[in-house]
Every structure is written in structure tokens, then in C-alpha cells.
């Protein structure tokens, strides 16, 4: 084996690493591919186009903007694959051009299919005179009053264009001169205006045709009302993406909440990172617009209309359940159904749930029950992304009384959730809840809730740990684990962690929890090393992980070493993966698959070994530098063999998936797996919907 290693490159060689940004773009390609997959209902396929657009918007707002800032600053920021910021931006541009072209091609096909189902997005130019009169009346009544046309000339400087707003560049010609104006499309009205439904021709009794018109086309057709007496020569749609990756100097901020509110205001005014224009816009106008926005020509994208495809999400709100996924009925496990209360169920044994196949309601009930229970003395909880109208926040707001201490760690820096988290924080504080904002320089990403209850003359603690957020809405579409326990060592660890988050504790060691940034990476590397030693001694060695992303170089090097020593490594990585599998002498024992389907695969699972010595950890941490170094994360062990067995069955089922799964190749490309001739079709998500305790094909339960 030593001779083999000597002939292979150093494990830090750039050729062994896939670029993080390009890997993410490939993930978004896999999302868009779902829009082509006819096993998904039609409107769900439209939703995948909208999701792919939202993903791309955020990618430019954060990742591309960061690379552009590196170029401007001239500061080196080496990445494991060795690419410079300039090289990355060039590759991103080429990939994005291909992506946008494919996205529009897919959308064109979907719109054609929607027409076949009686839903038509009608180009304004094809409308009949009666429909145009109706829209002009509606424009005058509901749209024109909220529009603010802005002239652009020596007396009117180029206006600020807010982040991701949809705009019309209006060209006016008068007396041989050309003038420009900008009209912002308001976000307070629907993007798609519904015309009166058209009854089907004949007497067949068919479904009426739903007709929709894009609001920007209605505005463009009525610009004469905004610029009376002017000659409107043309108008073109455009959109600007701005840098939204603000940095808070927490150690200098006397009020973190106020500092983040101030930064949220500036998000809409950040440096321009991307300009998307209608492909109809002449080149000279693109250059003029880019110059005024201080955007490099390489960051300008000309695409067919419509622009701003994230708004396609509106179409999924049409009353067409036949074109959407059927609603699911999550399971409530028997041990919860039979118990008088959730705390009684936990006393009878630890409880493991896998959402959305298992109901998220017990998690909500855990907090609600604690809030209403007169014997509960304290509730402590972390909140990262809780969504709107959160029943958990409602319960926490109502829990505080003279004898109940309620402490909540609200992560104000949860990107794009800052504003709702500020609202929740202020509301909780107004109710007398102790609200903390975590630790300076770190995001609190761990998911845990601790309940302290008076029982039998003493105190008993109950702990919920999870891989996902305390958000009932996302729990219906994200796959995540929940774990309830009253294990003495785990609840003690939970108490210590909350003291670390709310006070001045310098806790460095925990009994059973693995905690970042105080040693989680080191403990994971030690567990990998144990499997390497087992392989060297001739034993069965196995590493089986599931996560969102794998980018940390130290972890990747450890997995390469494990592969070189003969450890079988299987990785289920939904998004970014910088590791290259299948390289001779380095990673030929590593397999990487990505699952993309109806549900967003969000759980993090880390299995080491097999049989009696198997160790299984679940938690909040991905194997990324940001998670391991700059976030508070937890991984927790599963002690009961029945729970470990269930988790392994789920992962093995997902590894056998040939419907949702893509496999990563040594060259960095992804292959969408399909059943071979005579091979059983394995859709792990559909199988788990039928039976959350399902086993992989060919395996006995």
C-alpha cells in the first residue's frame, strides 16, 4: 500500500479537489433537471424552475459578490482547488450562461404543457381588444397610482436600483433627442394578472381556460399614461442583483440587534453583482446601463423574457390540485399515540422521528406541553429559522410566568432570515422571555430545546435535538431527524451548552455531544482514524455519511486516507462536494451520491463502523469550514440499537436509489442514475412515504 501512496499526488494537491462554487452550480443544475422529470406533477415542475432561480439569485448575492470583492481588494484567498477569484468568475459566467439558456428552454416546454391543461400565460401582443381595454382600466385603477416614473437626464441622476427589483428602462424620443426613464415594477401586486377565464369552445363542459398576463407587459403597454404627450420608442425589462453578504463587527456593536437592522437596510444598496437584461435590449443600452450601475461587462446576462423567474412560484397557488403533489399524512409513532404526554413517552424510551415521513407535530407539542405544564420550571431553546406564524414561538411567548424561566437563543445572523428573527426576538423580549443572540463571531446553528421539570421531589430534564430548524412549514418538505431523550449525560451536556451560549462559560469538553467550534472536527477526524486503524488490522471498516455539503480540506484528506487504507466510504451529499471519488490510489473506495427530489434532503448523519462497534451521530453540522470553525453546532450519538438500525436502513435505501440519485464521477461530473433493464426501480422518497420503516431492496427488516 505504501508504494501506491508514493505514486499518487499529495492529498492536498489541487487536482484532487472540486471547486466549491462550480460544485454548487452543478447542484442547481440538478434542481433544474427536476423540472424536466415528468414523474413530478406539472405545477411542481414549474416550482423547480422558480427554486432554481431563487438559488441562483442568492448565489450571485453572496458567492459571486464575494469573489468580485476579492478581485477588487487584490487580497489572495486560496482555495483547495487552486483557482484564482478571476478564474472562478470566468468559469461561473460560462456555466451561468448555459444554465440560463437551459432554464428558458425548460420553461418554454412547461408553458406549452400548461396550455394543454387550460392554463395560459398570454403575451400581451396576442390579447384581443376587449382584454386590453379591461387591463387598461385595471392599470389606471390599481397599478398606475403606485408607480413612480423616474427620468434620467442631467437634472435627474441615475436612480438607485434596489436588489432583485424588476424594472423597465423606457426610451423616449423627442425632437431628435433620446431620453431615458426607469419604472420599477411594484412587488405589492401579483406578477401574473388574471384575466376573466375563457369558457371552452362548444358544449363539452370542459374546464374554463385560466389566462394570465405578466404585470410588466401591462405596464409597458400603458406607458403613455405615465408619460403623457411623449413618444415612447421602446421599453426593456432588467434586474440588478446586489451584494447581500454584509459583515457585522460584533465586538464593536453595542447593540447587535440594531446593528443588524442597519445592515439589512444597506442590503438593498450593496454593490451591483449582476445585471440581467431582456435579450431585446440593444447592446449600446446594455453598456450604458452597466456603466451606470458600475457592473463589469462579464456580469451582464441577456436572456429571453420573462426575467425574474422566482415569481413563477405564484402559479403553484392556482386551484389545480391535480397538477400538484397530493398532500401527505405524516405518521405519529405508536409510542407517542399511546402516552398520556410527550414527557411520559420520553421516560419510557428515547424517541427518533424522521420528518416529513414522521409528523413534526410532536416537536411543537413538546414545547406547547412544557409551556402549559405547571411543573415545568425552565425552557431553553435555540431558534435559527422558524418561519412566519410559528406555533413554537407562540408557545414560548405564553410560557413565562413567575416560576418558569424561558431562555431563547435567537440567531440574528441567519442569512435572509434576519428580519423575521428580529421580529421574533423583540416579541419574545416584550413577553419577558430571556433572549440572547449567541456568541460574538459565531452563528448558533445547533438545534436543541431543553425542558426542566419538577418530578417526584426532584428535577428531571428532557431534551430535543434535531438536524433541522424549528419550522413546521419547512418540516413538511425537508427531510430531518428529531430525537427526544432524558439521558442524564445528554441533558447535562445540553445544560452546559446553553450556559456556554448565554453566559461566560468556557466549556471545552462535553460528555456525549460533539460541539463546534470547540472540537467537533477533531473528534470526527479521530473517529475516521479509528476506522483506518480497523482496516489496517484486517477488520471490517465503514464510513457512511449524509450531509448537505462537504468542503472542509482536513476532513476530505482524512477520507482520502481512509480510502487508501481500504475503508469503504459512502457519502450522500445533497449539494456541494469538493471531494473527487474514484481516483486510483486515492479515492477508489469512496462513492458519492446526491439525492434531489420532491423533498429537500437536509439531515446530517455520520456512521462509523459496523456491527457491535458501530457509532451513529446525528446533528446540525455539515463538513464545511464555516460550520466547524465559525458556528456553534452539535452532533449527538444514538445509543439505542433500534435507532441506529433505522438510520442505517434509511441511508442504505438512499444509496440504492436509482430515481432521485446522481452519482459523482472522478472528473467532477454528475450522472443521473436510472434503473437498468430488468432492475427494480428504487425511489427512496416514495418508498419512505409508504413506510417510514422501509428497508433497502433485498434486506430483511
N, C-alpha and C positions, 0 to 999 in steps of 0.2 A: 504493500500500500504506500510506503514511503516513496518508492521510485515514481509511483503515479503522481503523487502530490508534487514532487520536484519538477515534473514535466508540465505542470499546469501553472497558469499565472497566479500571482499573489491574489489572495482573496479580497484585497482592496483594489484590484485592477479595475479601472473604469469600464472595461469591456464586459464585466460581469454584472453591471447594473443598468437597469432601465430608467430613463429619465422620468422623474416624478410627474412633471406636467404633461408629458406625452402619454404616460400611462393613464392619467386622469381623462385625457381626451378620448382614449380608447374605451374607457368605461362609458363615457357619454355616447360613443358610437353604439355600444351595446344597448343602452337605453333606447336610442332611436330605432334600433333594429326591432324592438318590440312593436313599434308602430307598423311594421311590415308583417307581423306574425298574426295570421288570421285566427289563431286559436283564442286571441283576445277579442272581446266584443268591440264593435266599431268605434263607439264613443270613447272606450278605454284606450284604443289605439290613438285617437286624437289627443287624449290626455298625455300619452307618452311623448308626443311631439311637443306639447306645452312644457312638460317636465324637462325635456332635453334643452329647450330654450332657456328656461329658468336656470338650469345648471350652467349653461354657457354664459349667461349674464353674470352670475356670481363668480365664475372662473375668471372672467375679464376684470371684474371689480376688485378681486383680491389677488389672484396669482399673476395675471398679466400686468396689472398695475404695479405689483411688487417688483417684477422683473424690469419694467420700464424705469422704476425708481433706482434700481441698481445700476442701470446703464447711465442714468443722469449723474448719480453720485460718483461713479467710477470706482466704487469700492468692490473688491473681489468678494464673491460669496460662493466658494467652491462647493460643488455637488458631487456625490459619489461617481456619477457617470462622466464627469469631466467637462460637460458642456458649459460654455460661457453664457451669460444672460442674452447676449446678442444672438448666439446660435439657437438658443431656446426660443426666442421671439420669432426668429425666421421660420423654424420648424412649426411653431404654433400657428403662424399665419397660413402656411401652406395647408396644414391639417384643417384649420377652421374654414378655409375656402372650400375644400372638398366637403366638409360637413354641411355647410350652408347649402351647397348645391344639392346634396342628397336629401337634406331636410325638406327643401322645397319640392323635390321630385316626389317624395313620400306624401307630402301634404296634398299635392295635386291629385294623386290617386285616391286619397281619403275623401277629399271633397267630391270627387266623382262618385264614390261609393255612397256618400251621404245623400247625394241627389237621388240615387236609386232607392234610398229609404225615405224619401219625401222631405229631406232637409237640404235647403239650397242657400248658399251664400251667393247672393246675386250681385254681379258687378253693376255699379250704378249706371253705366252706359247702356245696359240692357233693360233698364226699367221702362215701363210704359208711362205715358204722360200722367195718368191718374196717380200712380205711385209717386212720381216726382212731386206732384202738387201736394200730396199728403206729407211727404218728407219735408218740403219747404215750409209748410205750416208748422210742423213739429220743430223744425230748426228754429224758426222765429220764436216759438213759444218756450222751448226747453233748452236749446243749445246756445243760440246767439247771445242771450243775456249773460252767460258765464264765460264767454270768450273775450280775450284781451289781445287784439292785434297789435303787434309792436313793429313800428317802422325801423329800418336800419339805414341810416344816412349820416352825414356829418353832424347833424343835430341830435341824432338818436344813436348812441353807440350800440355795438353788437350786444344783444341781451344775454343774460345768463341762461343757459340751457340746463335744466335740472336733470339729475341722474335718471336714466331709463324712461324719461318722458317721451311721448310721441309728438312729433312736431311737423308742421307744414312750412316749407320755405316757399314763399309766394313771390313770384316775379311779376312786377308791374312795369309796363312801358307807357311812357307819356312824353310827347314832344321829342321823339328821337332819343330819349334817355331811358335808362333802365334803373328801377328801384327795387329794393328787396324788403320783405317783411317776414315776420315769423308769427305763426299762430300755434299755440300749444293746444293739443287735444286734451280736454279735461278728463281726469280719472274719476270724476264723480258721477259719470254716466256710463252705461254699458258700452263696451266696444262694438257689440253687434246689436243693431237696432232691428226689432222685429216688425215686419210689415204684416198686414192682415193675412191670415192663412188663406191659401187658394184652394178652393174645393176641387176635388179630382174631376176630370172630364168624364162625361157620361153618367150613368146611374149605377155604377158598380159599387157604390157605398164604401169606397176606399178611404184611407186616412187623408185628411187635408194636408196640403204641402206647406211646411214651415219655410218662410222666406226671411232671410236676414241680410242686412246691408251693413258694411263697415262704417263706423261713425266718421272716420277721417275722409271717406269718399263723400259723405253727405256735406261735411264742412267745405271740402274743396269745390263741390258743385254750387255752393251758395256764398262764395267769397265776395260776390258782387254786393251782397247785403252788408258785409263788413267793410268794404272799400267802395262805397257808392261813387259813381262817376269816374272810376279808374278803369283802365284797360288791364284786366288780369290776363297776362300772357301764358302763365303756367304755374303749377304748384307741384312740389315734390315732398314726399314723406322722408323724414330722417329721425334718427335716435342716437343719443350720446350715452356711453357708459363711462362712469367716473370712478376714480379710486375711492373705494369704501373701506380700505384697510387702515383705519386710524389707530394710533398708538397712544395710550394713556400713561402719562408719567405718574404712576400711582403714589410713589413715595413723595411726590411734590404736591399732590392733590389733597387739600384739606377736607374736601367733601367729594368722595368718589362718585356718588350719585349725580351731583351737579356737574362734575367734570364730564361724565359720560353723556349727560343730556346736551351739554355744549358741543361735544364731538358729534353727536347724532345730527345736529343742525348742519355741521360742516360736511357731513357725508354727501349731501346734495350739491356741494360746491367743490368737491375734490377735483384733482387734476383729471383732464379727459384721458381716458384709456383706449376708447374705441369709438369710431363713428360708423354707423350703418346707414346707408342711403338707398333710396329706390334706384334700381338699375336704369330707370328712365332719366335720372338726373344727368345732365351733360357734364363732361369731365371738368370743364372750366369752373362750373359751380361747385363740384366736389372739392376742387383745390381751394376755391375761395372759402368754402365752409370749413374745411380742415385747417386752413390758415388762421381763421378767426377763433377756432377752438383750440389752437396750438396742438394739433394732432399730427403725428408723423404720417406720411402717405402710406406706410406699411401697416397702419392701424385703421385704414378705411376699407370698408367692405360694401360693395354694391351688390344688392340681392333683388330678386323679383319680389314684388309686393304680394302679400302683406308683410310689414315689418312688425316686430313685437309679438312673436307667436305665443308668448306665455299667456296671452289673453284668450287663446283657444280653450283654456280651461272653462270659460263661460259656457261653451257648447255642451259640456257634460251636465249642465244644470237643466237641459231640456227634459221635458216629461216623456222620456223614451227609455223606460227600464229594460225594454227588450234589447237595447244596444249597450247596456252596462252590465258589469258583473252582478250576478244575483247576490243579495245580502247573505252574510254568513251568520250562523248561530254558534258562537264560541261555547266550548264545553266548560262546565263548572265541575271540577273533580269531586268524586264521591265523598272524600274526607271533609270537604268544605260543606257539602249539602247536608251531611248528617250531624254536623256540630251545632251546638247552641250559639256559639260565637266564633269568630275567627281566632281569637286568642285561645279558646279551648281546643280548636283544631290544631293549632301550632303546638300546644302542650302535648298532644298525642303523637306528634312526629313532625319533622321538617316537611315543608310543602314546596314543591317545584312546579312552576307553571311555565308554559311556552306559548306566548302570545303571537298572533291573534287566534291561534287554534284553541288555546285555553283563554277563558274570559279574563279581561283586565279588571272586571268589577270587584274581585276580592282585594285588589290593591287599594281601590277607592274606599271599599268598606273597612279596610284595616285602619285608615286614617279617620274615617267618619265614626267608627265604633270607638276609637280612642278619644275623639273629641267629645263624644256624648257620655262616656263612661266616667262616673263619679270617682271611681277608684284609680283612674289614670292621673299620675302626678306630673308627668313630663312627656312632651312630644318634641322630637328633634328631627329635622328633615332638610335635605338638600333639594334645591329646585334649579334646574338648568334651562329646560324648555318645557313649559307647562301648557302653552296654548292659551286660547281665549275661553272665558266662561268655565274655568277649571273647578270641578267639584272638590278637588283636593284643597285648593286654596280657600274655597268657601268653608270647608270643614275646619281648616287651620284658623280661619278668621273667627269662627264661632267657638273655638275650643278654650280660649283663655278665660279663666276665672281666678278666684282668689287662691285656689290650691293647685292650679295646673300651670306649669311653666311650658311655654311654647317658644321654641327657638328655630329659626329658619335661616339657612344659608342660601341667599339668592345670588346667582351668578349674573351680575350685571353685564359682564363682557361676553355673554353668549351671542356670537355674531348673528346679526339680523333679528335677534330676539331681545335686543337691549330695551326697546321702548315698552313692550308688554311687561318685561321683568321689572322695569322701573315702576310701572303702574301697580303691579302686584306688591312690590316692596313697600310702596307708600300706603297702600291699602292695609297691609298687614301691620305696619307700624301704627297706623291710626287705630287699630283694634287692640293695641297693647302687646303685640307679638314682638319678641326679641328678634330683630333682623340683623344679620351680619352679611358682609359682602366677601367673605373668604379672605385669602391671604394676598398680600402685596406681591405682584409679579406672577401670580399663578391663577389659572382658572380652576374653579371647583367643578369637575366633571363627574365625580363619583355619584352614584345613585344609591342613597340609603335613607331609611327612616327608622328611628328608634323610639319605642314607646316604653315608658317606665310605669309599672302598675303596682298598686298595693295589694298584696295577696297573702292570706294566712299569717298575718302578723309581721310580714317582711315585705321586701320589694322583689319584683320579677320583671325582667326586661325582655322585650320582643323586638326583633329586628327584621326589617325588609331590606333586601339587597337586590339590585337589578342590573341588567345590561342596557336598559333603555330609559327614557325620560318618564317623568310622572305626568304623562299626557294621554288622556283617554282617546283623543282623536287619532293621534299617530299610532297608538297601540292597536288600532284596527287594521293598519296597513304595514306596520313594521314588525318584523319577527324579533322577539326579545324574550329573555328569560326573567322570571321573578322567583325569588327564594325567600321564604319565611322561616325563621328559626328562633329558638330561645336557647341555643347552645351557649353555655356560660362563657366560653372563651371568645366566641364571635361577638356576643353582645358587649363584652368588656372591651374588645377591640373597637366596636362601634362607639362606645362612650369615649374612649381615648381619642378617636379620630375627630369627634365633634369638639372635644376640648382643644385639639390642635387647630381646628378651623375657627373657633370662636374666641379663644383666649391666647395666652402666650406660651402654651405647651410646646416643648421642643422634642416631642415624641419621635424617636427614630426606629423603634422596634415594636412589632406587633406580634401577637401570639399566633394568629392564623391568617389574618388578612395580609395580602401583598399590597403595599401602598406606594404610589408615586407621588412626589419625586424622591422619596426617602429610601429607595432601594428596590423598587419593583423590577427594574431592568436587571439588576444584579441577581435577583432571585430567579427570574426567568432564565437567565444565562446559566445559572447553577443547575437548574432542572434540565436544561438541554445537555449540559455536561454530564449529568448522571446517565442520560440515555447513551451518550457517546461511550462512557465507560462500560456500560452494559453490553454494547455492541462489541467493544474490544475484547470483552471476556467471553464472547460467544453466546450471549443471551439474546432474547427477543427484545428488540428496541423499537420504539414507535413514537412519533410525534404527530399529533393530529390537531390542527388549529383552525379556528374560524374567526374571521375579523373583517373589518371594513377596509383597512389599508395596512400595508407592510412597507415601510420605508426606512426604518432605523438601520444604519450600516452595521452596527455591532451585532444586532440580532440576526441580520442576514448572514454575516460572516459565521456566526455560530451555527446556523442552519446548514451552511455550506460545509463546515467541518463535520457536522453530524452525517451529512450525506456521504462525505468521503470515507467515513468510518463504517458505512453500511447501515445507518439508521434509516428506516423508511419514514419519509416525511410527506404528509398530505396536508395541503393548505387550501382552505376555502376562503378566498379573498374577494369580496364583492367589488371593490373599487381599485385603488392604486396598489400596484405591486411592482417594486423595484428589483426584486429577485428574478434571476433567469433560471428556470428549471431545465433539466435535461442536458446540461453541458457535461461532456465526458470528463471524468476525473474531478469534477467539482459538484455537480448537482444532478447527476443522473438518477439519484434515488428520491428526488423531490418532484412532486406533482402539484400543480396549482390549477384550481378551477374557480370560476366566478359564476354565481347564480344571479340571474336577472329575470324577474317575472312579475306576477301580479303583486306580490308583497316585496317590500324593501328588506333585504337580508341585513339585519342590524346587530345581531347578537355577537358577542365576543366569547369564545370558548377556547381553552387551552388544555389539551390532553397530553399527558406524558406517560409513556409506558403502556403495558397491557397486563391483564390478569390481576393477581392479588396486589401487585405493586403499582397499579395504575393510579395516577393522580389527575384529578379534573378540577380546573378552575374556571369560573365564570366571572364576568365583570364589565367594567366600563372602558377599559383601556385598549386602544389599538397599538400595534407595534410601530409607533411613529415617534420621532424625536420630540415633537411638541407634547405628546401625551405623556411620555416618560420623563421629560425634563421640566416642562412648564405647566403641567396640570396636576391637580390632586385627583388621583384615580385609585380605584380598588379592584383587586381580583380576590375572589373568595373561593374556598375549597368546598367541594361536595363530599361529605363524609359517608353518606348512606349509599350502599352499593346499588340499590334500586334506582337512585337518581343518576348515578354515574352511568349505569347501563342504558337508561333512557337517553341521555345526552349522546352517548356514543352511537346508539341506533340512529338518532336523527342525523348525525354527521355522516355516518356511513351511507345512509339513504341519500343524502345530498351529494355524496361523492359518486353515487351510481346514477345520478340524474342525467338523462340524455334529452331533455326537453328545454329546461331553463339554463343548462350549464354550458359554459365556454371554457376551453382549456388553453392555458398559456403555453406557447411554444418557445424553444430556445432563442429564436430570433426576435422575440418580443411581440409577435402577432398572436391574436386570439382566434381559436377555431370554435365555431358554434357546433356543439355535439348533437348528433341525430341518431336515432336507433338504426342499427344495421338491418340487413334483410333477415327476417325471422327473429330479430332481437326484441325483447319486451320493451315497451315504451314506459319510461320511468319519469314521471313528473312529480318531484318530491313535494312541491307545494300542494298540488291537488290531492296527493295521497294523504298528507297530513291533515287536510281539511276533512277528509272522510274519516280518518282515525289518527288522533294525535299521538297514539302509542304505536303507530305503524313501524314495521321492521323493514330493513332493506330486502330486496328480492332474494329469495333463496335462503333467508335466515329465519330460524325459528324464534318465536317470541320468548 
